[in-house]
Amino acid sequence: MDLIQMTVRGISYSETQTGAYALILNEEKGERKLPIIIGGFEAQSIAIALEEEVKPSRPLTHDLFKSFGERFNILIKQVIIHKLVDGIFFSSLICERDKIEEIIDARTSDAIALAIRYNAPIYAYDSILKKAGFTAAISENSKKLSEDKWIQNFVKEQSNRNEDIGDLKKLSVSKLKTLLTKLVSQENYEKAARVRDELSKRKS
């Protein structure tokens, strides 16, 4: 499978969905773009890394990781977005220490936040771009949408697909456990924490 080098185009904030962001990657030698839904903390970390003039007074988590890596001579050589399952992107950090390479699993948002800080190239498999990418001119029902409008629609659609957990008090313990497993697999940790807290109340 072909690896396609990507560059970070920027972050788009949803005008209608609070706290919803889309990280937009550009195909380096082409017109395709890859939108990835990320959380607010990750969006902030990536935005700060992209803006060279903005320096936080204390290191963010990804800055701390980079300082740790540099102290122990660990280099991030590249990031590969290698899988897409149910709207969740899976990525790997290709690291090197003492000329020995290691592959580390990572959330895509974390991997890209680190890639920017290490000036490491970002790659995605062509199959993922064919499945989830788009071009600047999008045709939908024979009507052209602007790139920004398409991104806004995408963020709204993806946000609406997130699990609506509703009133947790009405769910049985078994259903709460099933929901918790599903939310964790979706990397929806904020809602997973709410379900966990409800389960803890039932035990006390």
C-alpha positions as a Python dict, from the first residue, in 0.01 Angstrom:
ca = {
    (1, 'M'): (0, 0, 0),
    (2, 'D'): (122, 347, -90),
    (3, 'L'): (209, 600, 178),
    (4, 'I'): (114, 960, 100),
    (5, 'Q'): (295, 1244, 273),
    (6, 'M'): (62, 1493, 440),
    (7, 'T'): (105, 1843, 577),
    (8, 'V'): (-101, 2020, 844),
    (9, 'R'): (-325, 2277, 678),
    (10, 'G'): (-491, 2401, 993),
    (11, 'I'): (-774, 2353, 1239),
    (12, 'S'): (-1138, 2431, 1169),
    (13, 'Y'): (-1374, 2510, 1455),
    (14, 'S'): (-1740, 2416, 1423),
    (15, 'E'): (-1973, 2715, 1414),
    (16, 'T'): (-2263, 2506, 1542),
    (17, 'Q'): (-2113, 2227, 1756),
    (18, 'T'): (-1952, 2348, 2079),
    (19, 'G'): (-1605, 2205, 2137),
    (20, 'A'): (-1588, 2032, 1797),
    (21, 'Y'): (-1273, 2078, 1590),
    (22, 'A'): (-1149, 1931, 1264),
    (23, 'L'): (-778, 1897, 1197),
    (24, 'I'): (-724, 1930, 821),
    (25, 'L'): (-429, 1754, 656),
    (26, 'N'): (-325, 1828, 297),
    (27, 'E'): (-182, 1579, 53),
    (28, 'E'): (164, 1722, -15),
    (29, 'K'): (167, 1637, -386),
    (30, 'G'): (-201, 1647, -466),
    (31, 'E'): (-533, 1814, -392),
    (32, 'R'): (-685, 1570, -144),
    (33, 'K'): (-744, 1669, 216),
    (34, 'L'): (-806, 1456, 522),
    (35, 'P'): (-1033, 1590, 800),
    (36, 'I'): (-989, 1442, 1148),
    (37, 'I'): (-1219, 1526, 1439),
    (38, 'I'): (-1017, 1614, 1750),
    (39, 'G'): (-1088, 1742, 2100),
    (40, 'G'): (-1038, 2091, 2234),
    (41, 'F'): (-720, 2017, 2433),
    (42, 'E'): (-556, 1850, 2132),
    (43, 'A'): (-665, 2137, 1906),
    (44, 'Q'): (-505, 2386, 2145),
    (45, 'S'): (-180, 2189, 2159),
    (46, 'I'): (-157, 2162, 1781),
    (47, 'A'): (-248, 2529, 1731),
    (48, 'I'): (24, 2640, 1974),
    (49, 'A'): (280, 2419, 1799),
    (50, 'L'): (186, 2570, 1462),
    (51, 'E'): (209, 2926, 1595),
    (52, 'E'): (579, 2980, 1656),
    (53, 'E'): (529, 3317, 1826),
    (54, 'V'): (303, 3174, 2098),
    (55, 'K'): (497, 3012, 2381),
    (56, 'P'): (311, 2886, 2690),
    (57, 'S'): (463, 2986, 3023),
    (58, 'R'): (474, 2620, 3128),
    (59, 'P'): (522, 2318, 2899),
    (60, 'L'): (209, 2149, 2768),
    (61, 'T'): (190, 1770, 2775),
    (62, 'H'): (333, 1734, 2423),
    (63, 'D'): (611, 1983, 2501),
    (64, 'L'): (695, 1779, 2810),
    (65, 'F'): (706, 1461, 2600),
    (66, 'K'): (947, 1628, 2358),
    (67, 'S'): (1173, 1747, 2642),
    (68, 'F'): (1170, 1397, 2788),
    (69, 'G'): (1253, 1245, 2449),
    (70, 'E'): (1537, 1487, 2384),
    (71, 'R'): (1685, 1427, 2729),
    (72, 'F'): (1705, 1054, 2657),
    (73, 'N'): (1800, 1088, 2289),
    (74, 'I'): (1469, 959, 2156),
    (75, 'L'): (1381, 1093, 1810),
    (76, 'I'): (1042, 1078, 1641),
    (77, 'K'): (1127, 1008, 1277),
    (78, 'Q'): (779, 998, 1129),
    (79, 'V'): (409, 948, 1195),
    (80, 'I'): (195, 704, 998),
    (81, 'I'): (-185, 713, 996),
    (82, 'H'): (-237, 347, 922),
    (83, 'K'): (-598, 253, 995),
    (84, 'L'): (-951, 394, 997),
    (85, 'V'): (-1225, 206, 1183),
    (86, 'D'): (-1574, 348, 1250),
    (87, 'G'): (-1449, 703, 1201),
    (88, 'I'): (-1151, 658, 1437),
    (89, 'F'): (-803, 707, 1291),
    (90, 'F'): (-517, 495, 1425),
    (91, 'S'): (-159, 615, 1407),
    (92, 'S'): (194, 505, 1491),
    (93, 'L'): (501, 697, 1600),
    (94, 'I'): (820, 570, 1438),
    (95, 'C'): (1086, 645, 1698),
    (96, 'E'): (1462, 593, 1706),
    (97, 'R'): (1712, 568, 1990),
    (98, 'D'): (2072, 452, 1949),
    (99, 'K'): (1993, 365, 1584),
    (100, 'I'): (1720, 124, 1694),
    (101, 'E'): (1369, 189, 1565),
    (102, 'E'): (1056, 134, 1771),
    (103, 'I'): (691, 166, 1670),
    (104, 'I'): (456, 317, 1929),
    (105, 'D'): (77, 326, 1900),
    (106, 'A'): (-73, 673, 1944),
    (107, 'R'): (-393, 868, 1903),
    (108, 'T'): (-370, 1057, 1576),
    (109, 'S'): (-415, 1396, 1741),
    (110, 'D'): (-128, 1324, 1983),
    (111, 'A'): (90, 1184, 1705),
    (112, 'I'): (45, 1496, 1492),
    (113, 'A'): (99, 1732, 1787),
    (114, 'L'): (435, 1557, 1840),
    (115, 'A'): (521, 1540, 1470),
    (116, 'I'): (491, 1918, 1446),
    (117, 'R'): (721, 1966, 1744),
    (118, 'Y'): (979, 1722, 1604),
    (119, 'N'): (944, 1846, 1244),
    (120, 'A'): (871, 1484, 1157),
    (121, 'P'): (690, 1394, 833),
    (122, 'I'): (330, 1271, 850),
    (123, 'Y'): (208, 992, 621),
    (124, 'A'): (-129, 833, 554),
    (125, 'Y'): (-207, 527, 349),
    (126, 'D'): (-362, 601, 12),
    (127, 'S'): (-652, 369, 100),
    (128, 'I'): (-742, 596, 394),
    (129, 'L'): (-739, 904, 173),
    (130, 'K'): (-963, 730, -78),
    (131, 'K'): (-1204, 641, 201),
    (132, 'A'): (-1208, 960, 409),
    (133, 'G'): (-1041, 1234, 205),
    (134, 'F'): (-1197, 1506, -5),
    (135, 'T'): (-1089, 1762, -266),
    (136, 'A'): (-1137, 2138, -259),
    (137, 'A'): (-1444, 2119, -483),
    (138, 'I'): (-1703, 1881, -342),
    (139, 'S'): (-2003, 1771, -545),
    (140, 'E'): (-2312, 1682, -345),
    (141, 'N'): (-2637, 1623, -531),
    (142, 'S'): (-2487, 1810, -826),
    (143, 'K'): (-2442, 2118, -607),
    (144, 'K'): (-2095, 2251, -543),
    (145, 'L'): (-1998, 2317, -186),
    (146, 'S'): (-1714, 2541, -81),
    (147, 'E'): (-1431, 2371, 107),
    (148, 'D'): (-1514, 2554, 431),
    (149, 'K'): (-1885, 2468, 402),
    (150, 'W'): (-1800, 2103, 343),
    (151, 'I'): (-1575, 2098, 650),
    (152, 'Q'): (-1847, 2259, 864),
    (153, 'N'): (-2098, 1999, 746),
    (154, 'F'): (-1846, 1723, 814),
    (155, 'V'): (-1776, 1839, 1170),
    (156, 'K'): (-2147, 1870, 1244),
    (157, 'E'): (-2222, 1527, 1099),
    (158, 'Q'): (-1939, 1357, 1288),
    (159, 'S'): (-2032, 1531, 1613),
    (160, 'N'): (-2393, 1421, 1577),
    (161, 'R'): (-2276, 1062, 1534),
    (162, 'N'): (-2122, 1065, 1881),
    (163, 'E'): (-2303, 850, 2130),
    (164, 'D'): (-2592, 1033, 2301),
    (165, 'I'): (-2573, 886, 2649),
    (166, 'G'): (-2889, 1056, 2776),
    (167, 'D'): (-3002, 1005, 3138),
    (168, 'L'): (-2759, 751, 3282),
    (169, 'K'): (-2974, 696, 3591),
    (170, 'K'): (-3229, 513, 3374),
    (171, 'L'): (-2976, 255, 3250),
    (172, 'S'): (-2905, -78, 3416),
    (173, 'V'): (-2555, -167, 3533),
    (174, 'S'): (-2506, -409, 3243),
    (175, 'K'): (-2611, -143, 2991),
    (176, 'L'): (-2380, 110, 3156),
    (177, 'K'): (-2088, -132, 3125),
    (178, 'T'): (-2167, -194, 2758),
    (179, 'L'): (-2191, 181, 2696),
    (180, 'L'): (-1863, 241, 2877),
    (181, 'T'): (-1684, -14, 2659),
    (182, 'K'): (-1828, 146, 2344),
    (183, 'L'): (-1730, 500, 2446),
    (184, 'V'): (-1374, 394, 2529),
    (185, 'S'): (-1342, 221, 2189),
    (186, 'Q'): (-1459, 547, 2029),
    (187, 'E'): (-1199, 737, 2235),
    (188, 'N'): (-1482, 947, 2377),
    (189, 'Y'): (-1322, 970, 2720),
    (190, 'E'): (-1522, 1265, 2853),
    (191, 'K'): (-1852, 1077, 2824),
    (192, 'A'): (-1685, 754, 2933),
    (193, 'A'): (-1585, 927, 3257),
    (194, 'R'): (-1949, 1021, 3320),
    (195, 'V'): (-2056, 660, 3273),
    (196, 'R'): (-1773, 543, 3501),
    (197, 'D'): (-1886, 786, 3770),
    (198, 'E'): (-2242, 656, 3747),
    (199, 'L'): (-2118, 301, 3784),
    (200, 'S'): (-1913, 403, 4088),
    (201, 'K'): (-2225, 555, 4252),
    (202, 'R'): (-2410, 226, 4204),
    (203, 'K'): (-2132, 37, 4385),
    (204, 'S'): (-2127, 272, 4685),
}
